[in-house]
Amino acid sequence: MLNGKIALVTGAGSGIGKASAKALAAQGAEILALGIVEAELVALCSEIEQTGGKARFALADISDFEQVRSGLALLLEASGRLDIVVANAGINGVWAPIDDLQPDEWHKTISVNLTGTYNTLHLTVPYLKQNGGGSIVIVSSMNGTRIFTTAGATAYIATKAAQFAMAQQLALELAKHRIRVNAVCPGQISTSIGDSTVKRNTIEAAIPVHWPEGDIPISGGRPGEPDDIAQAIMFLSSPQAKHITGTPIWIDGGQSLLR
């Protein structure tokens, strides 16, 4: 389905990014993986190559424009073309009441999640235009798009709402170039992103709600898996989604419908 296509995935070393890279590779796409942990990227490329796929990686902090530019230049040196961009890299950051959340904590989340998305798209859209079209999938969240009850997550929610808006704005802006732009909005997914989340005094910002049977209806409270998101990204990146643009897809097992 994606034979001959070249796909860039940011934050490709783990979680949703890794699952997406593997799913796209399984459909024949050559993967360009961008991330910050070399061992994870080496392992990803090895897994893809062992199943007959093609993958290369470069190291870059997504919030640093020059690092992203250098990483992309390295990855695109051989092919000079790009068909698919998955803007996935992001952090939860610090969750705290707004009067507790510090400026550096705010700026860190904005820099990685929002500026990182800008860096990715600013630098890759010229390749998609040159290629005559392509697909962009932005990984947003149910937070900031459907739900606003995550205690203390103001910075995170602001970035996810902005990504959601970017997808729709750019869907129109880039349509004349035959570039489709969509967003996936995951709910609770089994990844390691929570391990680096800092929560401080969130009870002060919380709105207490108790779901006796769990808050993910379709799975009895169990979180989704990274591949649940990857399969949607694969579809949106494929010719089967050729008439879909500016569209968000919530992948949360119905979780956001309860909020």
ABEGO torsion letter per residue (X at the ends): XABGBBBBBBGAABEAAAAAAAAAAAAGBBBBBBBABAAAAAAAAAAAAAAGBBBBBBBBBAABAAAAAAAAAAAAAAAGBBABBBBABBBAEBBBBAAABBAAAAAAAAAAAAAAAAAAAAAAAAAAAAAGEEBBBBBBBABGAABAABBGAAAAAAAAAAAAAAAAAAAAAAAAAGBBBBBBBBBBBBBAAAAABBBBGAAAABBBBBBAAEABAAAGGBBBBAAAAAAAAAAAABAAAAABBGBBBBBAGGAAAAX
